[in-house]
Amino acid sequence: MTIYEAIKEDHKVQRDLCDQLLKTAGASEERKKLWAKLKKELEVHAVAEERHFYSALIDTDKMQEDARHGMAEHHEMDDLIQELDDSDMTSANWMETIGKLIEKVNHHLKDEENDFFKKAKFVYSEDEAITLAKEYKATMLEYRKSWPESIPGN
């Protein structure tokens, strides 16, 4: 497995959680659980991705701008997550903000899958991409182990 495949696996999880979350209502237990899981998935994914995909790319002329863009989007998502945590889950503001977050997530995933990964293949060798995937997955596993029992899928 390469870093690209490992990241795409997690992208699928994020997309599925976003889709499920949009189908929930009010402050239901289902919404609360899905929101907690999506937040943690986005958090751990950003940490692992910045550490094992973007960090080396930032040092290259070919990918520096893209790597900075990707990391900036992670921070934009963090801001939206904080806004959601500070809002009432039943409010119109919460629904508007979750829509913005999901739009940002989907935009970010498309950037990576349709553009950044293709460019990164000119930077990372196949062996490096395999090693990065192992390191990325180990980080994801380490962070997931630290999640509270109340977060589904733990």
C-alpha positions as CSV (number, residue, x, y, z in Angstrom):
1,M,0.0,0.0,0.0
2,T,1.2,3.5,-0.9
3,I,0.6,6.7,1.0
4,Y,-1.9,7.7,-1.7
5,E,-3.9,4.5,-1.1
6,A,-3.7,4.9,2.7
7,I,-5.0,8.5,2.6
8,K,-7.7,7.6,0.1
9,E,-9.0,4.9,2.5
10,D,-9.4,7.6,5.2
11,H,-11.0,10.0,2.7
12,K,-13.7,7.4,2.2
13,V,-14.3,7.3,5.9
14,Q,-14.6,11.1,6.0
15,R,-16.9,11.3,3.1
16,D,-19.2,8.6,4.6
17,L,-19.3,10.4,7.9
18,C,-20.1,13.7,6.2
19,D,-23.0,12.0,4.3
20,Q,-24.4,10.3,7.4
21,L,-24.2,13.5,9.4
22,L,-26.2,15.5,6.9
23,K,-29.0,12.9,7.3
24,T,-29.3,13.4,11.0
25,A,-31.7,15.8,12.8
26,G,-31.5,18.1,15.8
27,A,-29.3,17.1,18.7
28,S,-30.1,13.4,18.3
29,E,-27.7,10.8,19.8
30,E,-26.9,9.7,16.3
31,R,-25.8,13.3,15.3
32,K,-23.7,13.7,18.4
33,K,-21.9,10.4,17.9
34,L,-21.3,11.0,14.2
35,W,-20.1,14.6,14.9
36,A,-17.7,13.3,17.6
37,K,-16.3,10.7,15.2
38,L,-16.0,13.1,12.3
39,K,-14.1,15.6,14.4
40,K,-11.6,13.0,15.6
41,E,-11.2,11.5,12.1
42,L,-10.4,15.0,10.7
43,E,-8.1,15.7,13.6
44,V,-6.0,12.5,13.4
45,H,-6.0,12.6,9.6
46,A,-4.6,16.1,9.5
47,V,-1.9,15.2,12.0
48,A,-0.9,12.1,10.1
49,E,-1.1,13.7,6.7
50,E,0.9,16.7,7.7
51,R,3.5,14.5,9.3
52,H,3.8,11.8,6.6
53,F,2.7,13.4,3.4
54,Y,3.0,17.2,3.4
55,S,6.2,17.7,5.6
56,A,8.7,16.5,3.0
57,L,6.8,18.1,0.2
58,I,7.0,21.5,1.7
59,D,10.8,21.3,1.1
60,T,10.4,20.8,-2.6
61,D,10.0,23.5,-5.3
62,K,7.5,21.3,-7.1
63,M,5.1,20.9,-4.3
64,Q,5.7,23.6,-1.7
65,E,2.7,25.7,-2.7
66,D,0.4,22.7,-2.8
67,A,1.7,21.4,0.6
68,R,1.1,24.8,2.2
69,H,-2.3,25.1,0.6
70,G,-3.3,21.6,2.0
71,M,-2.1,22.4,5.5
72,A,-3.9,25.8,5.4
73,E,-7.1,24.0,4.5
74,H,-6.6,21.8,7.6
75,H,-6.5,24.9,9.7
76,E,-9.6,26.3,8.0
77,M,-11.4,23.1,8.9
78,D,-10.2,23.4,12.5
79,D,-11.7,26.9,12.7
80,L,-15.1,25.6,11.4
81,I,-14.9,22.7,13.9
82,Q,-14.4,25.1,16.7
83,E,-17.3,27.2,15.5
84,L,-19.5,24.1,15.4
85,D,-18.5,23.1,18.9
86,D,-19.4,26.6,20.1
87,S,-22.9,26.4,18.5
88,D,-26.1,24.8,19.4
89,M,-26.5,21.6,17.3
90,T,-30.1,22.4,16.7
91,S,-29.5,25.9,15.4
92,A,-29.6,27.2,11.8
93,N,-26.0,28.4,12.4
94,W,-24.9,24.9,13.2
95,M,-26.5,23.5,10.0
96,E,-25.0,26.3,7.9
97,T,-21.5,25.8,9.4
98,I,-21.6,22.0,9.0
99,G,-22.5,22.6,5.4
100,K,-19.4,24.8,5.1
101,L,-17.2,22.3,6.8
102,I,-18.4,19.4,4.6
103,E,-17.9,21.6,1.5
104,K,-14.3,22.4,2.7
105,V,-13.6,18.7,3.4
106,N,-14.8,17.6,0.0
107,H,-12.8,20.3,-1.7
108,H,-9.7,19.3,0.2
109,L,-10.1,15.7,-0.6
110,K,-10.6,16.4,-4.3
111,D,-7.5,18.6,-4.4
112,E,-5.4,15.9,-3.0
113,E,-6.8,13.0,-5.0
114,N,-7.1,14.8,-8.4
115,D,-4.0,17.1,-8.2
116,F,-1.6,16.7,-5.2
117,F,-1.2,12.9,-5.4
118,K,-0.3,13.1,-9.1
119,K,2.4,15.7,-8.5
120,A,3.7,13.9,-5.4
121,K,4.4,10.8,-7.5
122,F,7.2,12.9,-9.1
123,V,8.7,13.6,-5.7
124,Y,8.2,10.3,-3.8
125,S,9.6,7.1,-5.2
126,E,7.4,4.0,-5.0
127,D,9.5,2.7,-2.0
128,E,9.2,6.1,-0.2
129,A,5.4,6.1,-0.9
130,I,5.2,2.6,0.7
131,T,7.3,3.6,3.7
132,L,5.2,6.8,4.2
133,A,2.0,4.7,4.1
134,K,3.3,2.5,6.9
135,E,4.2,5.5,9.0
136,Y,0.9,7.2,8.2
137,K,-1.1,4.2,9.2
138,A,0.9,3.7,12.4
139,T,0.2,7.3,13.4
140,M,-3.5,6.9,12.6
141,L,-3.6,3.7,14.8
142,E,-1.8,5.4,17.7
143,Y,-4.2,8.3,17.7
144,R,-7.3,6.2,17.4
145,K,-6.2,4.1,20.4
146,S,-6.3,7.3,22.5
147,W,-9.9,8.1,21.6
148,P,-12.5,7.9,24.4
149,E,-14.6,4.7,24.4
150,S,-17.6,6.9,23.7
151,I,-16.5,7.5,20.1
152,P,-17.8,4.8,17.8
153,G,-15.4,2.8,15.7
154,N,-12.7,3.0,18.4
